[in-house]
Amino acid sequence: MQPIGKYIVVSSIDEEIKTESGMILSGEDTDQLRYKKGLVVKPGTDVNVIKENDLIYYDKGHSFTMIIGGNKCTIIRESDVVVVC
């Protein structure tokens, strides 16, 4: 599998979010957040900065999901990445 251009294949990471007071947010609460954490599976042919296995945060409103080889993958554009960890 090779994404073309500025597209990136990402495996989404569901994380437990804890507030400053120690309260853990539910899945419904975390769905309200704009950004999502993910692991880069494969960067596109024109992606230079983001590498395979990078941990990123991306704008989930601009992503879409596909099933590739039986695995559920999220597809984003390089411009939708806001943080590389």
N, C-alpha and C positions, 0 to 999 in steps of 0.2 A: 504494500500500500504506500503510495506516495502522493501526498496532497500537492496540489498545483498552486503556484503563485504565492500569495500572502496568506493562504489558509493554514490553520494549525489544527491537528487532531488532538483532543484533550480527553483525559479520563477524569471525570468530576470526582471531587473528594467531599464527602459529607462530613462536616465537622460539628462538634458540640461547642456551642458558644456560651460562655459564662459572662455575666455582667460583673461590674465592679463590686456589687454587693454579694456576689457568689451565686446568684440565681442562674440556673441553666435554662436557656431559651428552647422552646419546643420546636419541632420540625416546621410547624406552621409559621412560627415567628421568624425562623431563619429564611423561609421562603420569601419573606417581605424584603430581605436585604437585596440590594442591587447587584452586589459583586459576589462571585463564587470562587472557591479555591479549586485548582485542578493541577494535574500532572501532565506535562507535555508528552504525548505518545510519539508524535512525528510532526516536525515543522515542515512547511511548504518549501517549494523550490526557490522562492524569492525571499525567504525569511532569514535574516542575517544575525540578529541579536539573540533570539530565543532558540535554545537548543533542546534536544531530546532529554527527557527526565528533569527538566526545570520545573520547579514549583511556582505556579503563577496564580494571580487573581485576575479575573476577567469579568467584563460586563455581561451578565447572563441574559440580558434582554436582547442581545444581538447574536445569540448562539442558536444553533439548531442541532438536533440529535439524529444520528443514523445508526443502523446496525451494520457493522462491517465484520465479516468473518464470524458471525454469531455473537459478537461483543457490541455492547451499547457504547457509542462514542459521541462526544460533543465536538462540533466543528465551529471554530471561531475565526475571525480575521485578526491579523497581527495588531491592527489598530485598536482592537477591543481589549487588549492586555493592558492592565493598569499598573501591576507590580510583578516583578520577577524576584523571587526569594532566593 
